[in-house]
Amino acid sequence: MTTLVIDSAASRATAVRLTADTLVVDLADGRTVSVPLACYPLLLQGSPDERANHRFIGQGEGIHWPDLDEDVSVENMLAGKASGEGSKSFERWLAARSSRLGSIPKVNNPAD
């Protein structure tokens, strides 16, 4: 059996960048992790301004986007775990977002 051991101090986020389709996180130990935004449907739906508004949580153990109500843990990124957002939850989020913004959602949940 293989066990993944993650050094939490070394794997704390120090910088975050988002492209049109990728979440890029720099870590304290010098590594850079890139993950497709398709793994995080709320980020994928976000506008550039919403994606730019983020803060570190837990001294860099995770990243929070308050405008999107999205949290991403560095440990889960390193382990290759996508968002745990379920279909029903995602649909409710899209409906609330649409009525708040008066817009039509861009895509369905790619995790399904």
C-alpha positions as CSV (number, residue, x, y, z in Angstrom):
1,M,0.0,0.0,0.0
2,T,1.3,3.5,-0.9
3,T,0.9,6.4,1.5
4,L,1.1,10.0,0.5
5,V,2.9,12.1,3.1
6,I,2.6,15.9,2.7
7,D,4.8,18.3,4.7
8,S,2.2,20.9,5.6
9,A,4.8,23.6,6.4
10,A,6.6,23.2,3.1
11,S,3.4,22.9,1.1
12,R,1.8,26.2,2.2
13,A,0.6,28.5,-0.6
14,T,2.5,31.7,-1.1
15,A,1.0,32.9,-4.4
16,V,-2.0,32.2,-6.5
17,R,-2.6,32.9,-10.2
18,L,-5.5,32.0,-12.4
19,T,-5.5,31.8,-16.2
20,A,-8.6,31.2,-18.3
21,D,-8.4,27.5,-17.6
22,T,-5.8,26.8,-14.9
23,L,-5.3,27.4,-11.1
24,V,-1.6,27.9,-10.4
25,V,-0.3,27.9,-6.8
26,D,3.2,28.6,-5.7
27,L,4.3,26.8,-2.5
28,A,6.7,27.7,0.3
29,D,9.2,25.0,-0.7
30,G,9.5,26.5,-4.3
31,R,7.2,24.1,-6.1
32,T,4.4,25.3,-8.3
33,V,1.2,23.3,-8.7
34,S,-1.1,23.7,-11.7
35,V,-4.6,22.3,-11.7
36,P,-7.3,22.7,-14.5
37,L,-10.1,25.0,-13.4
38,A,-12.5,22.2,-14.6
39,C,-11.6,20.6,-11.2
40,Y,-13.2,23.5,-9.4
41,P,-16.5,24.4,-11.1
42,L,-17.2,27.5,-8.9
43,L,-13.9,29.0,-9.9
44,L,-14.6,28.0,-13.5
45,Q,-17.8,30.0,-13.4
46,G,-16.2,33.0,-11.7
47,S,-15.5,36.3,-13.4
48,P,-11.9,37.6,-13.6
49,D,-12.7,40.0,-10.7
50,E,-14.2,37.3,-8.6
51,R,-11.2,35.0,-9.2
52,A,-8.8,37.8,-8.3
53,N,-10.5,38.3,-4.9
54,H,-8.9,35.6,-2.8
55,R,-7.1,35.2,0.5
56,F,-5.0,32.5,2.2
57,I,-6.6,30.5,5.0
58,G,-4.8,28.5,7.7
59,Q,-1.5,30.3,7.0
60,G,-1.5,29.1,3.4
61,E,-3.0,25.7,3.9
62,G,-5.8,26.7,1.6
63,I,-7.2,29.5,-0.5
64,H,-10.7,31.1,-0.1
65,W,-12.6,33.1,-2.8
66,P,-15.3,35.0,-0.8
67,D,-17.2,36.2,-3.9
68,L,-17.6,32.6,-5.1
69,D,-17.8,30.9,-1.7
70,E,-15.1,28.5,-2.7
71,D,-12.3,27.0,-0.7
72,V,-9.4,25.0,-2.1
73,S,-7.0,23.1,0.1
74,V,-3.3,22.8,-1.0
75,E,-3.2,19.2,0.4
76,N,-6.1,18.2,-1.8
77,M,-4.5,19.9,-4.8
78,L,-1.3,17.9,-4.2
79,A,-3.3,14.7,-3.7
80,G,-5.1,15.3,-7.1
81,K,-8.5,15.7,-5.4
82,A,-11.0,17.8,-7.4
83,S,-13.7,19.8,-5.7
84,G,-16.2,17.9,-3.7
85,E,-19.1,20.1,-5.0
86,G,-22.1,17.8,-5.7
87,S,-24.4,18.2,-8.6
88,K,-27.4,19.4,-6.5
89,S,-25.2,21.9,-4.6
90,F,-23.7,23.2,-7.8
91,E,-27.1,23.6,-9.4
92,R,-28.4,25.6,-6.3
93,W,-25.2,27.7,-6.4
94,L,-25.7,28.4,-10.2
95,A,-29.4,29.3,-9.6
96,A,-28.6,31.7,-6.8
97,R,-25.8,33.2,-8.8
98,S,-28.0,33.7,-11.9
99,S,-30.8,35.4,-9.9
100,R,-28.2,37.6,-8.1
101,L,-26.3,38.6,-11.3
102,G,-29.2,38.3,-13.8
103,S,-27.1,36.1,-16.0
104,I,-27.2,32.6,-17.5
105,P,-24.6,30.1,-16.3
106,K,-21.7,29.4,-18.6
107,V,-21.4,25.6,-18.2
108,N,-22.6,22.6,-16.2
109,N,-20.6,21.0,-13.5
110,P,-17.7,19.4,-15.3
111,A,-17.1,17.0,-12.3
112,D,-20.2,15.0,-13.3
